[in-house]
Amino acid sequence: MGHPLIPDLSKLTIDELTNKISDLQSRITYAYRTGNTGVLGQLQLIMQDYQEEMSNRNRRQLEELEKNSKNFKNIIDIQ
């Protein structure tokens, strides 16, 4: 469930999303330093939405690469 005041993140470019995450990290740091727990909680909820959107985009991009690339076929990944 997303924060109710967050716009549609799918309309943002990767650069805009990255810049917004960076800005939110700075705001979270400031809220933490000043002890403003109410704002801190809200910023963390918003950050989760942005990070989830970034994660979904990265996952979709990897799936697309795996689908279209011959280099990923028949690979056994042992870690």
C-alpha positions in Angstrom: 0.0 0.0 0.0 1.4 3.3 -1.0 1.4 6.7 0.7 -1.9 8.5 -0.2 -0.2 11.7 -1.2 2.3 10.2 -3.6 1.7 10.8 -7.4 1.9 8.1 -10.0 5.5 7.2 -9.9 5.4 5.2 -13.2 5.3 8.6 -15.0 8.7 9.6 -13.6 11.9 9.0 -15.5 14.8 7.0 -14.0 16.7 10.2 -13.4 13.8 11.9 -11.7 13.2 8.9 -9.5 16.8 8.7 -8.5 16.9 12.4 -7.7 13.8 12.2 -5.6 15.2 9.2 -3.7 18.4 11.2 -3.0 16.3 14.2 -1.9 14.2 12.0 0.4 17.4 10.5 1.9 18.6 14.0 2.8 15.2 15.0 4.3 15.2 11.8 6.3 18.6 12.5 7.7 17.6 16.0 8.6 14.4 14.8 10.3 16.4 12.2 12.2 18.9 14.7 13.4 16.3 17.2 14.6 14.2 14.5 16.3 11.1 15.2 14.3 9.6 11.6 14.5 6.3 12.5 13.0 7.9 13.8 9.8 10.5 11.0 9.9 7.8 8.4 9.8 6.0 10.0 6.9 9.2 10.4 4.9 10.1 6.7 5.5 6.7 5.7 4.1 7.2 7.8 1.1 10.8 6.5 0.6 9.4 2.9 0.6 7.1 3.8 -2.3 10.0 5.3 -4.3 12.3 2.4 -3.6 9.7 -0.1 -4.5 9.1 1.6 -7.8 12.9 1.6 -8.5 13.1 -2.0 -7.5 10.2 -2.9 -9.8 11.8 -1.1 -12.7 15.1 -2.8 -12.2 13.4 -6.2 -12.0 11.5 -5.6 -15.2 14.6 -4.4 -17.0 16.5 -7.5 -15.9 13.6 -9.8 -17.1 13.6 -8.0 -20.4 17.4 -8.5 -20.7 17.1 -12.2 -19.8 14.3 -12.6 -22.3 16.1 -10.9 -25.2 19.7 -11.9 -24.6 21.3 -15.1 -25.7 23.9 -14.8 -23.0 21.4 -15.5 -20.3 20.1 -18.8 -21.8 21.0 -22.1 -20.3 23.1 -20.6 -17.5 23.4 -22.5 -14.2 23.9 -19.9 -11.4 25.8 -21.4 -8.5 26.4 -19.1 -5.6 
